[in-house]
């Protein structure tokens, strides 16, 4: 009986070690250049249907799954190729250890050099809306309108920064420009 228990415990130890090694290998692999490129392509493929009359481009992605995601050279274009929104860098730093307290701890969200170059046509519609296609009718329900209501975790954000941004909106009634 003792031999069987020893064999079972060793087998469980080996299986657990293999699973831990597999998870660590996957996490490490996703943090490499090849892993980041794979994640970038997956994100673009997943986001593609959300831009039926335009496109999303992500020039680069650097990630450590356990602590941060950094995007560079992000561009949203209309179907004629005009850059409507460009962002030099988008940084999300987070801590996963807070999950044990049922909390998502976002240490920082930083948006570097965002530039919005938008137009309003004669009927008052902004060109960025066309990129996403027609809006879907959503039935209103009686549930709370508090953001993130019903999530099983709390969200804590320490820092949100927009650095060196610019906005330009061309409007038939007069252009609006917000420089850096």
N, C-alpha and C positions, 0 to 999 in steps of 0.2 A: 504494500500500500504506500509506504514511504517513497519507494522508487517511482511510483506513478505520480505522486504529488510533486516530487522533485522534477520529473520530466515535464509535467504540465506547467509548473512555475517557470522553468527555463524556456519553454516554448513561448509562453506569454511574454516573458522578458525580451526574447528575440523579436517577436512580432511587434511589440511596442517600440523597440529600438529601430526596427525597419520603418515603421510608420513615422516616427519622429524624424529620422534621417530623410525620408521621402518629402515630408512637409518642409523641412529646412532646405532641401535641395531645390524644391519648387520656388520657395521664397527667394533664395539666392539667385536662381536662374532668372526670375522675373526682374531682378534688380540689375542684371547685366545689360549691355547695349542691345544685344539680340532680344532679350526679354522685354526691354522698354519698347523696342520697335514693334514687337508682336502686340503689346498692350496698345500702342498708338494705332496700329492698323485695326485692331478689334474695336477700339473706341470710335474710329472714323466709320467703320462699317455699321456699328450700332446706331450712330447718330445720323447716318445718311438719309433714312426715311423722314427725319424731322426737317430736312431741308429740300423739299420737292422742287422748289424753284430757285435753288441756289446751292451753295456748297460750304462746307466747313473744312478748313485746312489746319493741321497742327504740324508745325515744322519740326519740333523736337519734344521729347518727353524724357524726363529723368525721374526715377522713382526709387524709393525704398519703401516697400509695401508696409513696413512697420512704422514709418515716421513721416514721410512726405511724398508729395506729387508735385512736379514742376513741369509746366508746359511752356514752350517758347514758340514765337512766331505763329500765333493763332489768328486766323483770318476767316471772316464770314463774307462771302461774295454773293451777289445776285446772279441770275442766270445769264446776264450779259458780261459777267466777269468783273464788275465794279466792286472794289473793296468797300464794304459798308462799315464793318467793325474790324479793327486790327488791335492786337494786344501783343506787346513785345514779350511779356512774361506774366504767367499766372502761377502763383505759388500757394500751396495748401500744406501747412505743417500741422500734424496731429499727433496725439498720444493715444495708443491703444490700451494702455494699462487702466484707463478710466472705465473701460467696458465692464470690468468686474463690479463696478458700482452702478452699472446700468446708465452710463453716461458716455456720450461722445465728446471728447475734449479736442476742439479745434484750436490749436495754439495761435495760428495766424492764417489769414487769407490776404495775400498781397497781389494787386493787379498793377503791373508796371507798364507805363506808356500806352494806356488804352486810347484809341482814336476812333471816334464815331463820325462818319461822313454820310449823313442821311439826307433824304429829300422828301418833301411832302408834295403830292400832286394836286391838281386843281380841285379834286373832290375831297381833299383833306386826308387822304390815305398815305401813311408813311411807307416808303419803299421797303424797309426791313420786314414789314408784315407780309409782303408778297413772297419773300424767301421761304417762309414757313408754310405757305399755302393757306387755304381758307380755314377759318377757325371752326372747330366742332361745337355743336350745341351741347351744353352740359346741363343736365337737370340739377337744380338746386335741391339740397336736402336740408333737413333740420339739424344736422350735426354742427358741432362747434366750428366757428370760422377762425379759431385760434390756429396760427401756423403750427404744423407738426403735431396737432392734437391727435391723440391716440397712438403715438409712437411708443414703443416699449422702453425707450431710453430718453434721457434728457440730453440736450445739446448745449454745450458751453463754448462760447467763442471769446477768446482773449483779445485778439487784434484783427481789425479789418482796415486795410489801407489801399487807397488808390493813389498811385504815384505818377505825377507828370502826365495827366490826361488832357485830352482836347475833344471838344464836341463842335461839329458844324452841321447845321440843319438848313438846307435850302428850302425856302417856302415862298409860294407865289405872293404872299402878303408881306414878305420881308424876311431876309435871311437872319439866322441866329448863329452867333459864333462864340464859343467859350474857349479862349486860348488856354494853354498850359496853366 
